[in-house]
Amino acid sequence: MIKGQPAETVAAWQAVFSGIPPAGYLVRDAHPKYWVRFHTMPQNRRLPKSPTDNEVVLYRLNKIADTLFVAAAEVSILVTVFDPDDAILRILTGYRLGQVTLIPKEWLSMLEEYVDTSQMTIWASAIKWKPGCINDLFLAKALDTIGSLTMFAPELRTAMCPYDGGVDTFVPSSDSRSHLRQKFGSWLPNAQTPPAETT
């Protein structure tokens, strides 16, 4: 599964999003014209609370990721963790993510405005994308048990950053953004919930 070392993954991110940490809210502020947000739970709910909810979250995240990354040779992953427990560490090492030993100073400077970075670690690697290949990470982020999860394809300049209740996506053109909005229009934050059918 592993395609790149953590330092290489950080360098690839920096080449596309220079100086911006891999956190959706910061990438969104820096690149608003390439940003599209989708909800991963119906009725704007945040956390999945049942196996059925988990299935909905995984279905939506995998569909969006497949659209963004199906043409990519590889997809890089960056995970931010605060005080991880054994279960999270097992997930990280199970996906062969390695810890970033030198976090860029500009990342720390920006992140410190929002979070306590004293116990923060960042884990990274690169994978060949296929639907379902990182479901454990998707669920960990959906349940808010990791700090951030970022996926990106350097050569396509596409990225996605799931959060509890949704996902921020980033694409390099207005045409790409329009395509995403059209394809997943019912998952947009302002999409109307269809009325219940009556007989």
ROTIPA-121257 format. One record per atom (N, C-alpha, C): x, y, z; residue number from 1; residue in three letters. Coordinates in steps of 0.1 Angstrom, whole numbers. Layout:
BEGIN
X,Y,Z,nr,rest
X,Y,Z,NUM,Ala
...
***
This chain:
BEGIN
X,Y,Z,nr,rest
8,-12,0,1,Met
0,0,0,1,Met
9,13,0,1,Met
19,12,7,2,Ile
27,25,9,2,Ile
34,28,-4,2,Ile
34,41,-8,3,Lys
40,46,-20,3,Lys
50,57,-17,3,Lys
50,63,-5,4,Gly
59,74,-3,4,Gly
61,76,12,4,Gly
72,82,15,5,Gln
76,84,29,5,Gln
69,97,34,5,Gln
68,99,47,6,Pro
61,111,53,6,Pro
67,124,48,6,Pro
80,125,47,7,Ala
86,138,43,7,Ala
82,141,28,7,Ala
82,130,20,8,Glu
78,132,6,8,Glu
63,137,5,8,Glu
55,131,13,9,Thr
41,135,13,9,Thr
39,150,17,9,Thr
47,154,27,10,Val
46,168,31,10,Val
51,177,20,10,Val
62,173,13,11,Ala
67,181,2,11,Ala
58,182,-9,11,Ala
50,171,-12,12,Ala
40,171,-23,12,Ala
29,181,-19,12,Ala
25,181,-7,13,Trp
14,190,-2,13,Trp
19,205,-3,13,Trp
31,207,1,14,Gln
37,221,1,14,Gln
38,226,-14,14,Gln
41,217,-23,15,Ala
42,221,-37,15,Ala
29,226,-43,15,Ala
18,221,-37,16,Val
5,226,-42,16,Val
-2,236,-34,16,Val
-1,235,-21,17,Phe
-7,244,-11,17,Phe
3,251,-2,17,Phe
13,257,-8,18,Ser
25,262,-1,18,Ser
21,270,11,18,Ser
27,265,23,19,Gly
25,272,35,19,Gly
12,270,43,19,Gly
3,263,37,20,Ile
-11,261,43,20,Ile
-11,247,49,20,Ile
-14,246,62,21,Pro
-15,233,68,21,Pro
-26,225,62,21,Pro
-25,211,62,22,Pro
-36,203,57,22,Pro
-48,202,66,22,Pro
-55,213,67,23,Ala
-67,214,75,23,Ala
-77,221,66,23,Ala
-89,215,65,24,Gly
-99,220,55,24,Gly
-102,235,57,24,Gly
-104,239,70,25,Tyr
-108,253,72,25,Tyr
-98,263,68,25,Tyr
-85,259,69,26,Leu
-74,268,65,26,Leu
-72,268,50,26,Leu
-74,257,43,27,Val
-73,256,29,27,Val
-85,264,23,27,Val
-96,262,29,28,Arg
-108,270,24,28,Arg
-106,285,24,28,Arg
-100,290,35,29,Asp
-98,304,36,29,Asp
-88,309,26,29,Asp
-78,300,23,30,Ala
-67,304,14,30,Ala
-71,303,-1,30,Ala
-80,293,-4,31,His
-84,290,-18,31,His
-100,289,-19,31,His
-107,300,-15,32,Pro
-122,298,-15,32,Pro
-128,296,-29,32,Pro
-121,300,-40,33,Lys
-128,298,-53,33,Lys
-127,284,-58,33,Lys
-119,275,-51,34,Tyr
-117,261,-55,34,Tyr
-124,252,-45,34,Tyr
-132,258,-37,35,Trp
-138,250,-25,35,Trp
-153,247,-28,35,Trp
-156,234,-25,36,Val
-170,230,-25,36,Val
-172,221,-13,36,Val
-183,224,-5,37,Arg
-186,216,7,37,Arg
-198,207,4,37,Arg
-197,195,10,38,Phe
-209,186,9,38,Phe
-211,181,23,38,Phe
-224,177,26,39,His
-227,171,39,39,His
-227,156,37,39,His
-222,149,47,40,Thr
-221,134,47,40,Thr
-232,128,55,40,Thr
-241,136,61,41,Met
-252,131,69,41,Met
-265,138,65,41,Met
-276,131,64,42,Pro
-289,138,60,42,Pro
-293,147,71,42,Pro
-301,157,68,43,Gln
-307,167,77,43,Gln
-296,174,85,43,Gln
-285,176,79,44,Asn
-274,184,85,44,Asn
-269,179,98,44,Asn
-271,166,101,45,Arg
-266,160,113,45,Arg
-251,159,113,45,Arg
-245,158,125,46,Arg
-230,159,126,46,Arg
-224,145,127,46,Arg
-227,138,138,47,Leu
-221,125,141,47,Leu
-230,113,138,47,Leu
-224,103,131,48,Pro
-232,91,129,48,Pro
-234,84,142,48,Pro
-247,79,144,49,Lys
-250,72,156,49,Lys
-255,58,155,49,Lys
-254,52,143,50,Ser
-258,39,141,50,Ser
-250,33,129,50,Ser
-251,19,128,51,Pro
-244,13,116,51,Pro
-250,19,103,51,Pro
-263,22,103,52,Thr
-268,27,91,52,Thr
-262,41,87,52,Thr
-261,49,98,53,Asp
-254,62,96,53,Asp
-240,60,91,53,Asp
-233,51,96,54,Asn
-219,48,92,54,Asn
-219,45,77,54,Asn
-229,37,73,55,Glu
-229,33,58,55,Glu
-232,45,50,55,Glu
-240,54,54,56,Val
-243,66,46,56,Val
-230,75,45,56,Val
-224,77,56,57,Val
-211,85,56,57,Val
-201,79,47,57,Val
-199,66,48,58,Leu
-189,59,40,58,Leu
-193,59,25,58,Leu
-205,57,22,59,Tyr
-210,58,8,59,Tyr
-207,72,2,59,Tyr
-210,82,9,60,Arg
-208,96,3,60,Arg
-194,99,2,60,Arg
-186,96,12,61,Leu
-172,99,12,61,Leu
-164,92,1,61,Leu
-168,79,-1,62,Asn
-161,71,-11,62,Asn
-166,75,-25,62,Asn
-178,79,-27,63,Lys
-182,84,-40,63,Lys
-175,97,-44,63,Lys
-174,106,-34,64,Ile
-167,119,-37,64,Ile
-153,117,-39,64,Ile
-146,108,-31,65,Ala
-132,105,-33,65,Ala
-129,99,-46,65,Ala
-138,90,-50,66,Asp
-136,83,-63,66,Asp
-137,93,-75,66,Asp
-146,103,-74,67,Thr
-146,113,-84,67,Thr
-134,121,-84,67,Thr
-129,125,-73,68,Leu
-117,133,-72,68,Leu
-104,126,-76,68,Leu
-103,113,-73,69,Phe
-90,106,-73,69,Phe
-89,94,-82,69,Phe
-100,91,-89,70,Val
-99,78,-97,70,Val
-89,79,-108,70,Val
-85,91,-113,71,Ala
-75,92,-123,71,Ala
-61,94,-118,71,Ala
-60,94,-105,72,Ala
-47,97,-99,72,Ala
-38,85,-98,72,Ala
-25,87,-101,73,Ala
-16,76,-99,73,Ala
-14,72,-85,73,Ala
-15,81,-76,74,Glu
-15,78,-61,74,Glu
-21,90,-54,74,Glu
-26,87,-42,75,Val
-32,97,-34,75,Val
-25,98,-21,75,Val
-21,110,-17,76,Ser
-14,113,-4,76,Ser
-24,115,7,76,Ser
-20,110,19,77,Ile
-29,112,31,77,Ile
-21,118,42,77,Ile
-27,128,48,78,Leu
-21,134,60,78,Leu
-32,134,71,78,Leu
-28,129,83,79,Val
-37,128,94,79,Val
-31,135,106,79,Val
-38,144,112,80,Thr
-34,151,124,80,Thr
-41,145,136,80,Thr
-33,142,146,81,Val
-38,135,158,81,Val
-34,142,171,81,Val
-43,143,181,82,Phe
-40,149,193,82,Phe
-42,138,204,82,Phe
-31,135,211,83,Asp
-32,125,222,83,Asp
-39,112,218,83,Asp
-33,105,208,84,Pro
-40,93,203,84,Pro
-41,82,213,84,Pro
-52,74,212,85,Asp
-53,62,220,85,Asp
-48,50,212,85,Asp
-47,38,218,86,Asp
-42,27,211,86,Asp
-50,23,199,86,Asp
-63,25,199,87,Ala
-71,22,187,87,Ala
-68,30,175,87,Ala
-66,43,178,88,Ile
-62,52,167,88,Ile
-48,49,161,88,Ile
-39,46,170,89,Leu
-25,42,166,89,Leu
-26,29,158,89,Leu
-34,20,161,90,Arg
-35,8,153,90,Arg
-40,11,139,90,Arg
-50,20,138,91,Ile
-55,24,125,91,Ile
-44,30,117,91,Ile
-37,39,123,92,Leu
-26,47,116,92,Leu
-15,37,111,92,Leu
-11,29,120,93,Thr
0,19,116,93,Thr
-5,8,106,93,Thr
-18,5,108,94,Gly
-24,-5,99,94,Gly
-24,0,84,94,Gly
-25,13,82,95,Tyr
-25,19,69,95,Tyr
-10,23,65,95,Tyr
-1,19,74,96,Arg
13,22,72,96,Arg
16,37,70,96,Arg
9,45,78,97,Leu
12,59,78,97,Leu
24,61,88,97,Leu
33,69,84,98,Gly
45,72,92,98,Gly
44,86,98,98,Gly
50,88,110,99,Gln
49,101,117,99,Gln
58,111,110,99,Gln
53,123,108,100,Val
61,134,102,100,Val
70,139,114,100,Val
83,138,111,101,Thr
93,142,122,101,Thr
96,157,122,101,Thr
94,163,111,102,Leu
97,178,110,102,Leu
84,185,104,102,Leu
76,190,113,103,Ile
64,197,108,103,Ile
68,211,104,103,Ile
64,215,92,104,Pro
68,229,88,104,Pro
64,240,98,104,Pro
73,249,100,105,Lys
71,259,110,105,Lys
59,268,107,105,Lys
56,270,94,106,Glu
45,278,90,106,Glu
32,271,93,106,Glu
32,258,93,107,Trp
20,250,97,107,Trp
17,252,111,107,Trp
27,251,119,108,Leu
26,252,134,108,Leu
21,266,137,108,Leu
27,276,131,109,Ser
23,290,134,109,Ser
8,292,131,109,Ser
3,287,120,110,Met
-11,289,117,110,Met
-20,281,126,110,Met
-16,268,128,111,Leu
-25,259,136,111,Leu
-26,264,151,111,Leu
-15,270,156,112,Glu
-15,274,170,112,Glu
-26,285,173,112,Glu
-31,291,163,113,Glu
-42,301,165,113,Glu
-55,294,168,113,Glu
-56,281,165,114,Tyr
-68,274,166,114,Tyr
-68,262,176,114,Tyr
-56,255,177,115,Val
-56,243,185,115,Val
-43,243,193,115,Val
-42,235,203,116,Asp
-30,233,211,116,Asp
-22,223,204,116,Asp
-10,227,199,117,Thr
-2,218,191,117,Thr
9,211,199,117,Thr
8,213,212,118,Ser
19,207,220,118,Ser
20,192,220,118,Ser
8,186,219,119,Gln
7,171,218,119,Gln
3,166,204,119,Gln
4,175,194,120,Met
0,171,181,120,Met
10,163,173,120,Met
6,153,166,121,Thr
14,146,157,121,Thr
7,146,143,121,Thr
15,145,133,122,Ile
10,144,119,122,Ile
16,131,113,122,Ile
7,124,107,123,Trp
10,111,101,123,Trp
8,112,86,123,Trp
16,105,78,124,Ala
15,107,63,124,Ala
19,95,56,124,Ala
14,93,44,125,Ser
18,83,34,125,Ser
11,86,21,125,Ser
12,77,12,126,Ala
5,78,-1,126,Ala
0,64,-5,126,Ala
-11,63,-11,127,Ile
-18,50,-14,127,Ile
-22,51,-29,127,Ile
-25,39,-34,128,Lys
-33,38,-46,128,Lys
-47,38,-43,128,Lys
-55,47,-48,129,Trp
-69,49,-44,129,Trp
-78,38,-50,129,Trp
-87,32,-41,130,Lys
-98,25,-46,130,Lys
-109,26,-35,130,Lys
-121,26,-39,131,Pro
-132,28,-30,131,Pro
-131,18,-18,131,Pro
-133,23,-6,132,Gly
-133,15,6,132,Gly
-119,13,12,132,Gly
-109,18,6,133,Cys
-95,15,10,133,Cys
-91,22,23,133,Cys
-98,32,27,134,Ile
-95,39,40,134,Ile
-107,41,48,134,Ile
-116,32,48,135,Asn
-129,33,55,135,Asn
-127,36,70,135,Asn
-117,29,76,136,Asp
-115,31,91,136,Asp
-111,46,93,136,Asp
-103,52,85,137,Leu
-99,66,87,137,Leu
-111,75,84,137,Leu
-119,72,74,138,Phe
-131,80,72,138,Phe
-140,80,84,138,Phe
-142,68,90,139,Leu
-151,67,102,139,Leu
-145,74,114,139,Leu
-132,73,115,140,Ala
-125,79,127,140,Ala
-127,94,126,140,Ala
-126,100,114,141,Lys
-129,114,112,141,Lys
-143,118,114,141,Lys
-152,109,109,142,Ala
-167,112,110,142,Ala
-171,112,125,142,Ala
-164,104,133,143,Leu
-167,103,147,143,Leu
-159,113,155,143,Leu
-151,121,148,144,Asp
-142,132,154,144,Asp
-132,126,164,144,Asp
-126,115,161,145,Thr
-116,109,170,145,Thr
-102,111,165,145,Thr
-101,118,154,146,Ile
-88,123,149,146,Ile
-89,138,146,146,Ile
-78,145,146,147,Gly
-79,159,145,147,Gly
-83,163,131,147,Gly
-76,158,121,148,Ser
-79,161,107,148,Ser
-75,150,98,148,Ser
-82,149,87,149,Leu
-78,139,77,149,Leu
-79,146,63,149,Leu
-68,146,56,150,Thr
-67,152,43,150,Thr
-61,142,33,150,Thr
-68,142,21,151,Met
-64,134,10,151,Met
-62,143,-2,151,Met
-51,141,-10,152,Phe
-49,149,-21,152,Phe
-41,142,-32,152,Phe
-44,146,-44,153,Ala
-36,140,-56,153,Ala
-28,151,-61,153,Ala
-15,151,-59,154,Pro
-6,162,-63,154,Pro
-7,166,-78,154,Pro
-7,155,-87,155,Glu
-7,158,-101,155,Glu
-21,163,-106,155,Glu
-31,160,-99,156,Leu
-45,165,-103,156,Leu
-48,178,-96,156,Leu
-41,181,-85,157,Arg
-44,193,-77,157,Arg
-58,192,-71,157,Arg
-62,180,-67,158,Thr
-75,179,-61,158,Thr
-73,174,-46,158,Thr
-82,178,-37,159,Ala
-80,175,-23,159,Ala
-94,174,-17,159,Ala
-95,166,-6,160,Met
-107,166,2,160,Met
-103,165,17,160,Met
-111,171,25,161,Cys
-108,172,40,161,Cys
-122,169,47,161,Cys
-124,156,50,162,Pro
-136,153,58,162,Pro
-136,160,72,162,Pro
-148,162,77,163,Tyr
-150,167,90,163,Tyr
-162,160,96,163,Tyr
-166,162,108,164,Asp
-177,155,114,164,Asp
-190,162,109,164,Asp
-196,155,99,165,Gly
-208,160,93,165,Gly
-207,164,78,165,Gly
-195,164,73,166,Gly
-193,168,59,166,Gly
-179,166,54,166,Gly
-177,172,43,167,Val
-163,172,36,167,Val
-161,184,28,167,Val
-150,190,30,168,Asp
-145,201,21,168,Asp
-137,196,10,168,Asp
-141,199,-3,169,Thr
-133,195,-14,169,Thr
-127,207,-21,169,Thr
-116,204,-28,170,Phe
-109,215,-35,170,Phe
-104,210,-49,170,Phe
-108,217,-59,171,Val
-105,213,-73,171,Val
-99,225,-80,171,Val
-92,223,-91,172,Pro
-83,234,-96,172,Pro
-90,243,-106,172,Pro
-103,241,-109,173,Ser
-110,250,-119,173,Ser
-124,252,-116,173,Ser
-130,262,-121,174,Ser
-145,264,-119,174,Ser
-153,253,-126,174,Ser
-148,248,-137,175,Asp
-155,237,-144,175,Asp
-156,225,-135,175,Asp
-144,222,-129,176,Ser
-144,210,-120,176,Ser
-153,212,-108,176,Ser
-154,224,-103,177,Arg
-163,227,-92,177,Arg
-178,226,-96,177,Arg
-181,231,-108,178,Ser
-194,229,-113,178,Ser
-198,215,-115,178,Ser
-189,207,-120,179,His
-191,192,-121,179,His
-194,186,-108,179,His
-187,189,-98,180,Leu
-189,183,-85,180,Leu
-203,187,-79,180,Leu
-206,200,-81,181,Arg
-219,205,-76,181,Arg
-231,198,-83,181,Arg
-229,196,-96,182,Gln
-240,189,-104,182,Gln
-241,174,-100,182,Gln
-229,168,-98,183,Lys
-230,153,-96,183,Lys
-235,150,-82,183,Lys
-232,158,-72,184,Phe
-236,156,-58,184,Phe
-244,167,-53,184,Phe
-253,172,-61,185,Gly
-261,184,-57,185,Gly
-270,182,-45,185,Gly
-275,170,-43,186,Ser
-284,167,-32,186,Ser
-276,167,-19,186,Ser
-263,167,-19,187,Trp
-255,166,-7,187,Trp
-249,180,-3,187,Trp
-252,190,-12,188,Leu
-248,204,-9,188,Leu
-255,209,4,188,Leu
-248,218,12,189,Pro
-255,222,24,189,Pro
-268,229,22,189,Pro
-270,236,11,190,Asn
-283,243,9,190,Asn
-293,234,1,190,Asn
-290,221,-1,191,Ala
-299,213,-8,191,Ala
-312,211,0,191,Ala
-323,211,-7,192,Gln
-336,209,0,192,Gln
-338,194,2,192,Gln
-343,190,14,193,Thr
-347,177,17,193,Thr
-360,174,10,193,Thr
-361,164,2,194,Pro
-374,161,-5,194,Pro
-385,158,5,194,Pro
-397,163,2,195,Pro
-408,160,11,195,Pro
-411,145,11,195,Pro
-417,140,22,196,Ala
-421,127,23,196,Ala
-432,123,14,196,Ala
-431,112,8,197,Glu
-442,108,-2,197,Glu
-455,105,6,197,Glu
-466,108,0,198,Thr
-479,105,5,198,Thr
-487,97,-4,198,Thr
-496,90,1,199,Thr
-505,81,-8,199,Thr
-519,86,-7,199,Thr
***
